[in-house]
């Protein structure tokens, strides 16, 4: 039963039906409106549903009270309704209450066709609003956990990063770039973007605490992707002796095989620094090409170290 309630369609149907039944049982006029308000109040996350509910109720309160006094003072006719809209619509835009603009306008028409105008109609509209929003809020509590989906995406991202880095290590030896390299990068960037949206949605499903670890994780991977792009630009343009290339290739592959979230990367960072010291002891460049290759080599190492430092900073932030 609970799994069924995760469906937005089911939540919309049930909340609208129950809202109308409650409003009808209470003897309210325009009881169907409670169902419409419920439909509009169903949201994808708990935090979003509360935010929309507050904004909608605030806008509706303004609409009901403004309508009541305008119709009471100037009469109930289309011109006064137009005056109401002229005042109400700018207010909702000015205070970012657009979520209640349509509902408030509909409730105003209830007062417009009511005769005589008295406090009963004000109470009627407020109760309709409370029923519609209240029932929707209850159903919005039934939100499916997306943690498992995030974990699936996370595993996919780590696996692709592993393949990209391992491929870099291979290319350093073979100088052959995979033909699907660009496609792989584009696909993983799409996956990262969707996973970031998923992380935000997960965070918005927790009312009294934040699940920021998901956001921190994907932000870390986004920064690493920027570093990967720089690394690919650098290593494709330099050439070294086999022995020098082999050491860098082995280290890059080792990084690829140690992308786990629980790896603090300290040992790998030390290995990068050790390899940098070895390269510093090489003979000085004898030509412009050698000089440029040496510069690109150190830049690649710097990028590799940055890739690891990003991960280490994330690790330390999660283990304070």
N, C-alpha and C positions, 0 to 999 in steps of 0.2 A: 504493500500500500504506500509506504513512504517513498519507494523508488518511483512510483507513478506520479506522486506529487511533485517530483523534480521537474516534470514537464511543464513548460510555460503555458502550453495550450490547456492542459488540465487545470492549472492554477487559475487561468483566466475564466474558464467555464464555471468552475466551482465557486470562485469568489463572487462572480457576477450573480450567479443563481442564488447563493446564500444571502447576499446583500439585498437583493430584491425581496426575498422571502421575509427577511427581518423587517425591512421598511414597510412591507405590506401588513405584516402582523401588528406593527406598531400604529397602523392607521395613518401613515404619512401620505401626503399628496405627492404626486410625481415619483412614486416609489422606484420606478424603472431607472431613474437617474442614479440611484445608489449603485446599481449594477454597472452603469457606464463609468462611474467614478472608480469602481474597483478595477475594471478592465484597464483603465488608463494608469492605475497605480501599481500594477504588477511590473516589477523590475527584475533584472538579472542578478543583482547582488543585494545583500542585506543593507549595507551602508548606503547604497544608491537609493533603495526603497525608502529609507528613513529620511534622507535628504529631500527626495521628491515629495514625500508626504508633508514635511514641514513647510516647504515652499508652496505646495498646493493649498494647504489649509490656510496659510497666511494670505494668499491671494484671494481665496474664496471668502475669507472673513472680510477683507476690504471690499470685495464686490457686493456682498450681501448688505453690509452696513451702508455703503455708498448708494446702492440702489434704493434701499429703504428710505433714506432721507431725501433723495432726489425725487422719487415718486410721490412721497408724502407731501413735499413742498410744491412740486411743479406738475404733478399729475402723471397718469400712466398713458403715455402715447409714444409712438415711434420716435418722435423728435427728442424726447427726454431720454429714451434708450440710446439714441445716437450721442447725446451729451454724456451719458454714462460711459460709453465706449471711448469717447474723446478724452475722458479723465482717467479711466481705468487702464486702458492699454498702455499708455506711456508710463504709468506707475509700475506695471509689471515688468516692463523693459528696463526701467531705471533701477529697480531693485532686484533684477534677475529672478523674477517670479513667473516667467513665461509658462511654467508647468501648470499654473492655475488659471491662465488667461481664458482658455476655452471653457473650462468648467465654470469659472466665475461668471462668464457671459451667459451661459445656459441657465444658471441659477437666477441670474438677473431677469431673464425672460419669464421665469416662474412668478416673480413678484410683479412683473409687468402685466401679466394676464390675471392676476389675483384681484379680487374685489370683495370687500374693501381691503386696503393695505393696513395691516396691523402686526403686532409683535408675533402673532401665531405663525405667520409666514416666515418670519426671520428664524424662529426656532425650528420650523419644519426644514428649512434649507440647511441649517447648521447640523441637524441630526442626520439628514441624508448624507452630508459630507463626511461626518464622523463614521457612519456605518460603512460607506464605500471605502474610505481610506483605512479604517480599522481592520476590516475583513481582509483587505489586500495585504496589509502588513503581516497579519497572521500567516497567510499563505506564503509570503515572501521569506518566512523563516525556514521553509522547506527548500533548501538550496543544496544541490549535489556537491559533494566534496570533489574538488578538481586537483587535489594533491597527486593522485595517481597519474593523471594526465601530464602534470608537470614533470614527474619523475621519468615518464616515458620520453618526453621531449629532451630532458636533461641527458639521458643516456644516449640519445641520438646525436645531440650536439657534441658530447665528449667523443663519441665514436668517429664522427666526421673530422673533428679537430685532430684526433689521433692519426687518421688517414692522411690528412693534409700535411702534418708535420713529418710523418714517416715518408711521404712522397718527396718532401723537400730533401730529406736525408738521402734518398735514392738518387734524386736529380743531381745532387752535389757530386756524385760519383759518375753517373751515366750521362749527365747533361741533356737528358731527354725529359721534356715536360709532358705530363699526361694530357691527352687530347680533350678530356672532359673536365679539365681544371676549372675553367670559368663557370661551367654549369654547376659544378659542386659548390663553388663559392656563392653563387646566386641562390641556390636552394637552401644552403645553411643560413644565409642571411634572412631569408623569408621565415625559416623555422625559428630563428632567434627573435624576430619581430613578433611572431605569433606567441612565442613563449613569454615574451615581456608583457604582452597584453594579458596572457593567462595569469602571470604572477600578480599583476595589478588586480585582476578579478578575484583571485584567491584572497588577497589582502583585504579587499572590500567586503568579503563575506564574514569577516570577524568583527563583531561589534565592540567588544570590550578589550581587545588586544590586537596588536599588529603582527602579521606574519611576514616581516620584512626580509627574512632570510631568503625567500624566493626571489625578491626583487634584487637583493644584494648579489645573489648568485648570477642572475642573468646579466646584471650590469657588469660584473666581472668578466663574463664571457664576451660581452660586447666590446669591452676595452681590449681583450686579448685578440679579438678578430681584427681590430684596427692595427694591432701590432703584426699580426700574421700578414696582412696586406703589404705592410712596409718590408717585412722580411722577404717576401716573394719578389718584390721589386729589386732588392739589393742582390740577392744571391743569384739571380738570373744573369747578372752582368759581370760577375767576376770569375776569374780562372786561377787555380792554384795547383801546386804540385800535388801528386796523388797522396803523399803522406799527410800533408796539411789538410787536404780535403777529407781524407778518411777520418781523421780525428773529429772534425766538425760534423761530418755525416753521422758518426756514431753517437755523438752527444745529442744531436737533433733527434735521432731515433729514440734515444733514452728518454728525452723529454716527452716524446710522443707516447711512450709506453707508461708514463707516470702522470697522467692527467687527472687521476682520481681526486675527488673533492676533498678527501682526507689527507692528501699529501701536502706537507708544509713547504715543500720546494727548497728548503735550506740546503740540502746536500747537492741538489742540482745547480743552485746558484753558486755554490763553492766550486763546482766543477767548471762552470763557465769562467769564473775568475782564474782558475788554474790554467785553463786552455788559453785564456787571454795572455797570461804571463809567459806561456810557452811561445806564443806568436810574437810577443815583444822581443824575445831573444833571437828571433830570426835575423838573417842578414838584412841590412838596410836595402830598400828598393834601389835598383840601378837604372831604371827607366821610368818614364811617365806612366806607362801602362802598369808597371809593377806598383808604382806609388798609388795609382787609382784603385788597383785590386786590393792593396793593403788597407786602404781607407774603407772600401766596401766590406772587407772582411771584418774589420773591427765594428763597423756599423751593424752588420748582421749579428755579431756577438752581443752588442749593446741591446739590439731589439730582442734577442733571445732572452737576455737577462731581464729586460723589462717585462716580457711575457711571463716569466717566472715570478718577478716581484709583484705583479698585479695579483697573481694567484696567492702569493704569500701574505700580502696585505689583507686579502679576503679571508684567508685561513685564520690569521691573527684576530681579525674583527669578530669572527664567529666563535673564538675560543678564549674570550676575555674572562 
